[in-house]
């Protein structure tokens, strides 16, 4: 029984060290360093940097440092009869596996939010677009002109503002025949962003978080090949998706 327990401990220890080393080497790669740096220093640089995984590392820096402390106890700690006094539990290994996957292969926004995005022309009838938005629950509709140039985003907020401004003295609103270009799309210039499909979900979460901290609205992030408004929209992340984005970061 004791031999079996020792074998399990040894197997768990080897697996833990392999997982930790994979993370450690990847941090070197991300930082672009070829000299020795203590693990905690790597975590610190990443947490305060602007690397693709910086936001994830910043949020989980204390957990990562704890992984490093356990690794040090295993490899450098006090031993008795050739055995370490500290060893990783099955839970610690499962947790470290999760962190290894999250750090080495961050999920991209395009992998999570790729979808066919409904767009309209600035010459489209307002009521037609409004009906489509209501029917499908669309909150942000990219608008293009006759030359296929992006000109803005039609949002629920903008629709409400425009309708409020056109209420007559009798309390009615006449929108028959109105077309999209009649709405002040420029009012929403700071309500959206375009990002490259290479952006990972942690970077997306960081953008939303910074906007909230600055008390600035960000309604939608459009994903394209290289993050340009002249490119086809491949996916969309709206403010309503923030909770889902957070699950990938906070776990």
C-alpha positions as CSV (number, residue, x, y, z in Angstrom):
1,X,0.0,0.0,0.0
2,X,2.8,2.4,0.9
3,X,4.6,1.6,-2.3
4,X,1.5,2.4,-4.3
5,X,1.0,5.7,-2.5
6,X,4.6,6.6,-3.2
7,X,4.2,5.8,-6.8
8,X,1.1,8.0,-7.1
9,X,2.9,10.8,-5.4
10,X,5.9,10.4,-7.7
11,X,3.6,10.3,-10.8
12,X,1.7,13.4,-9.6
13,X,5.0,15.3,-8.9
14,X,6.4,14.5,-12.4
15,X,3.2,15.6,-14.1
16,X,3.0,18.8,-12.1
17,X,6.6,19.7,-12.9
18,X,6.0,19.0,-16.6
19,X,3.0,21.3,-16.6
20,X,4.8,24.0,-14.7
21,X,7.8,23.9,-17.0
22,X,5.6,24.2,-20.1
23,X,4.1,27.4,-18.6
24,X,7.5,28.7,-17.5
25,X,9.0,28.2,-21.0
26,X,6.1,29.8,-22.7
27,X,6.4,32.9,-20.5
28,X,10.0,33.1,-21.7
29,X,8.8,33.0,-25.3
30,X,6.1,35.6,-24.8
31,X,8.6,37.9,-23.0
32,X,11.3,37.3,-25.6
33,X,14.0,36.6,-23.1
34,X,16.9,34.2,-23.4
35,X,18.4,34.8,-19.9
36,X,17.3,33.4,-16.6
37,X,14.5,35.2,-14.8
38,X,12.8,34.0,-11.6
39,X,9.3,32.8,-12.3
40,X,7.8,35.6,-10.1
41,X,9.7,38.2,-12.1
42,X,8.2,36.9,-15.4
43,X,4.7,37.0,-13.9
44,X,5.3,40.6,-12.7
45,X,6.6,41.7,-16.2
46,X,3.7,40.1,-17.9
47,X,1.1,41.5,-15.5
48,X,2.4,45.0,-16.0
49,X,3.0,44.7,-19.7
50,X,1.0,44.8,-22.9
51,X,1.5,41.2,-24.0
52,X,-1.4,39.1,-25.4
53,X,-1.7,37.2,-22.2
54,X,-1.0,40.1,-19.8
55,X,-4.6,40.6,-18.8
56,X,-5.0,36.9,-17.9
57,X,-1.7,36.9,-16.0
58,X,-2.6,40.1,-14.1
59,X,-5.9,38.7,-12.9
60,X,-4.3,35.4,-11.9
61,X,-0.9,36.5,-10.8
62,X,-1.2,35.4,-7.2
63,X,-2.4,31.9,-8.2
64,X,0.5,31.6,-10.7
65,X,3.0,32.7,-8.0
66,X,1.5,30.0,-5.7
67,X,2.1,27.4,-8.4
68,X,5.7,28.6,-8.5
69,X,6.1,28.3,-4.7
70,X,4.8,24.8,-4.8
71,X,7.3,24.0,-7.6
72,X,10.1,25.4,-5.5
73,X,9.1,23.3,-2.5
74,X,9.0,20.2,-4.6
75,X,12.4,20.7,-6.3
76,X,14.3,22.6,-3.5
77,X,12.5,21.8,-0.4
78,X,13.5,19.7,2.6
79,X,13.5,16.0,1.9
80,X,13.4,12.9,4.2
81,X,14.6,9.5,3.0
82,X,14.8,10.9,-0.5
83,X,11.1,12.1,-0.5
84,X,9.9,15.6,-0.6
85,X,7.8,17.0,2.2
86,X,5.5,18.7,-0.2
87,X,3.7,17.2,-3.2
88,X,0.9,18.3,-5.5
89,X,-2.6,17.0,-5.0
90,X,-4.8,15.8,-7.9
91,X,-6.7,19.1,-7.6
92,X,-3.5,21.1,-8.0
93,X,-2.6,19.2,-11.1
94,X,-6.1,19.7,-12.6
95,X,-5.9,23.4,-11.8
96,X,-2.4,23.7,-13.4
97,X,-3.6,21.8,-16.5
98,X,-6.3,24.4,-16.9
99,X,-3.8,27.3,-16.5
100,X,-1.4,25.6,-19.0
101,X,-4.1,25.4,-21.6
102,X,-5.3,29.0,-20.9
103,X,-1.8,30.4,-21.2
104,X,-0.4,28.4,-24.1
105,X,-3.6,28.4,-26.2
106,X,-5.7,31.5,-25.4
107,X,-9.1,31.3,-27.0
108,X,-9.5,33.8,-29.8
109,X,-12.5,36.1,-30.0
110,X,-13.2,34.8,-33.5
111,X,-13.4,31.2,-32.1
112,X,-16.0,32.2,-29.6
113,X,-18.0,34.9,-31.4
114,X,-17.7,34.1,-35.1
115,X,-21.1,34.6,-36.7
116,X,-22.9,36.1,-39.7
117,X,-23.4,39.7,-38.8
118,X,-26.5,41.5,-40.1
119,X,-25.5,44.8,-41.9
120,X,-27.6,47.4,-43.8
121,X,-27.1,50.1,-46.3
122,X,-27.6,53.8,-45.5
123,X,-30.3,53.9,-48.2
124,X,-32.4,51.1,-46.5
125,X,-35.8,52.0,-45.2
126,X,-35.6,52.7,-41.5
127,X,-38.7,50.7,-40.6
128,X,-37.4,47.6,-42.5
129,X,-34.2,47.6,-40.6
130,X,-36.0,48.4,-37.3
131,X,-38.3,45.4,-37.8
132,X,-35.3,43.1,-38.5
133,X,-33.5,44.3,-35.3
134,X,-36.6,43.7,-33.3
135,X,-37.3,40.3,-34.8
136,X,-33.8,38.9,-34.2
137,X,-32.8,40.9,-31.1
138,X,-30.0,42.8,-32.9
139,X,-28.6,45.7,-30.9
140,X,-25.7,46.9,-33.2
141,X,-26.1,47.0,-36.9
142,X,-23.1,48.1,-39.1
143,X,-24.1,50.5,-41.8
144,X,-22.5,50.8,-45.3
145,X,-23.0,53.3,-48.1
146,X,-23.5,52.6,-51.8
147,X,-19.7,52.1,-52.3
148,X,-19.6,49.6,-49.5
149,X,-17.8,51.9,-47.2
150,X,-18.5,51.6,-43.5
151,X,-20.3,54.7,-42.3
152,X,-21.4,53.9,-38.7
153,X,-23.4,51.7,-36.5
154,X,-27.2,51.7,-35.9
155,X,-27.9,50.9,-32.2
156,X,-30.9,50.7,-30.0
157,X,-29.7,53.8,-28.2
158,X,-29.4,55.8,-31.4
159,X,-32.9,54.7,-32.6
160,X,-34.4,55.8,-29.3
161,X,-32.6,59.2,-29.4
162,X,-33.7,59.8,-33.0
163,X,-37.3,58.8,-32.3
164,X,-37.4,61.0,-29.2
165,X,-36.2,64.0,-31.3
166,X,-39.0,63.5,-33.8
167,X,-42.0,63.3,-31.5
168,X,-44.6,65.8,-32.6
169,X,-46.5,68.1,-30.4
170,X,-49.4,65.6,-30.5
171,X,-47.1,62.8,-29.2
172,X,-46.8,60.9,-32.4
173,X,-43.7,60.0,-34.5
174,X,-43.8,59.8,-38.2
175,X,-41.1,57.5,-39.6
176,X,-42.7,56.5,-42.9
177,X,-40.2,56.7,-45.7
178,X,-37.3,57.5,-43.5
179,X,-34.0,56.0,-44.5
180,X,-31.0,55.0,-42.4
181,X,-28.7,57.9,-43.6
182,X,-31.2,60.3,-41.9
183,X,-30.1,59.1,-38.5
184,X,-27.0,60.8,-36.9
185,X,-24.7,57.7,-37.0
186,X,-21.7,59.8,-36.1
187,X,-23.1,60.1,-32.6
188,X,-21.9,56.5,-32.0
189,X,-18.3,56.9,-33.1
190,X,-16.9,55.9,-29.7
191,X,-19.4,53.1,-29.1
192,X,-17.6,50.5,-31.2
193,X,-14.2,49.2,-32.1
194,X,-12.7,47.0,-34.9
195,X,-10.2,44.4,-33.9
196,X,-8.1,41.7,-35.7
197,X,-9.4,38.1,-35.6
198,X,-6.0,37.3,-33.9
199,X,-7.1,39.1,-30.7
200,X,-7.7,36.6,-27.9
201,X,-10.6,36.7,-25.5
202,X,-8.4,38.1,-22.7
203,X,-7.6,41.2,-24.7
204,X,-11.3,41.6,-25.5
205,X,-12.1,41.5,-21.8
206,X,-9.4,44.0,-21.0
207,X,-10.9,46.5,-23.5
208,X,-14.4,46.3,-22.0
209,X,-12.9,46.5,-18.5
210,X,-10.9,49.6,-19.3
211,X,-13.9,51.3,-20.9
212,X,-16.0,50.6,-17.8
213,X,-13.3,52.0,-15.5
214,X,-13.2,55.1,-17.6
215,X,-17.0,55.3,-17.5
216,X,-17.1,55.2,-21.2
217,X,-19.6,53.2,-23.2
218,X,-18.5,50.4,-25.5
219,X,-21.4,48.7,-27.2
220,X,-19.7,46.4,-29.6
221,X,-16.4,45.1,-30.9
222,X,-16.4,44.0,-34.5
223,X,-13.9,41.3,-35.5
224,X,-12.3,41.4,-39.0
225,X,-9.3,39.9,-40.7
226,X,-6.9,42.7,-39.6
227,X,-9.1,44.9,-37.5
228,X,-10.0,47.4,-40.3
229,X,-13.5,48.8,-40.9
230,X,-12.9,48.2,-44.7
231,X,-12.9,44.5,-44.2
232,X,-15.8,42.0,-43.9
233,X,-17.1,41.6,-40.4
234,X,-16.5,38.1,-39.2
235,X,-17.9,38.3,-35.7
236,X,-19.3,40.7,-33.1
237,X,-18.9,41.0,-29.3
238,X,-21.5,43.2,-27.7
239,X,-21.8,44.6,-24.2
240,X,-24.3,41.8,-23.5
241,X,-21.6,39.2,-24.1
242,X,-19.3,40.6,-21.3
243,X,-20.5,37.9,-18.8
244,X,-19.6,35.2,-21.2
245,X,-16.2,36.8,-21.9
246,X,-15.5,37.0,-18.2
247,X,-16.0,33.2,-17.8
248,X,-13.0,32.6,-20.0
249,X,-10.8,35.0,-18.0
250,X,-12.0,34.4,-14.4
251,X,-13.0,30.8,-14.6
